């Protein structure tokens, strides 16, 4: 039985496939102008007052003049957004995540939350997954990866995600999540790690996401030219950009990320077969991270669950996601449970994550 959701996704897949094919021909003519790359850096994660170090790679896109010199150092971590194939793992409408009522502003210890993001950034998706899970309403500002004019207020920190909580700026996905969770206490739905310090297991797997999993995901996303162009379809639909800006980002981003992924990232991380490494990573997560429990956190999700889910949800409409679920059967059950726990997006623009 094919669900209504599956039919809608199938129609979307055909439309985006046609756009990706057309874009590939344009790219072949050599219209790329600059590259979009990610930046990997060490950043602190604070777990309810107990500081620990993890490798956190937050996203940044350098100016065109710095692209070539910085390619080896930055190695982009863009995740992708395209469309979920429906030939396998078809999900009935009844099993899709249910809408979760956002927490009323009167119950929040702050008035407004604004997320500055790249729609496909896995670290931004970690933050969105957390905000959705806690039912926090938030505004979203799409940042132009080339100009970054939307975050010009941030003079020193030029990466995403950035979250503004009223007038306070929070940087780094791990720190953002920990800070918000500490302030929220028991206001949002219970079940998260609350005021407890990170367990050793939770800290290990949260670090694993930033240190390894995102590096395995990236070359899978840009494995072929068609996949690379699909990953930048979002720029034609999100953000307040002009037509020239959208096409410049889409063309230059797709071309550069394909080349960087194949010639820099795979060599840098010792990856020969990107799909095989992805399957191994997910098998490791399910066997040793989640184990025999419903979640890494046991009966409820923890920071590691939110992190892995956020990264996977960033590519849920891409071929990478479909292949992963088809080849690592144990992942889908955990992912569907996480979908239900996280619920639908609580972002104020009504767009699904």
Secondary structure, 3 states (H helix, E strand, C coil): CCCHHHHHHHHHHHHHHHHHHHHHHHHHCCCCCCCCCCCCEEEEEEECCEEEEEEECCECCCCHHHHHHHHHHHCCCECCCCCCCCCCCCCCHHHCCCCCCCCCHHHCCCCCEEEEECCCEHHHHHHHHHHHHHCCCEEEEECCCCCCHHHCCCCCCCCECEEEECCEEEECHHHHHHHHHHHHCCCCCCCCCCCCCCCHHHHHHHHHHHHHHHHHHHHHHCCCHHHHHHCCHHHHCCCCCCHHHHHHHHHHHHHHHHHHHHHHHHHHCCCCCHHHHHHHHHHHHHHHHHCCCCECCECCCCHHHHHHHHHHHHCCCCHHHHHHHHHCHHHHHHHHHHHHHHCCCCECCCCCC
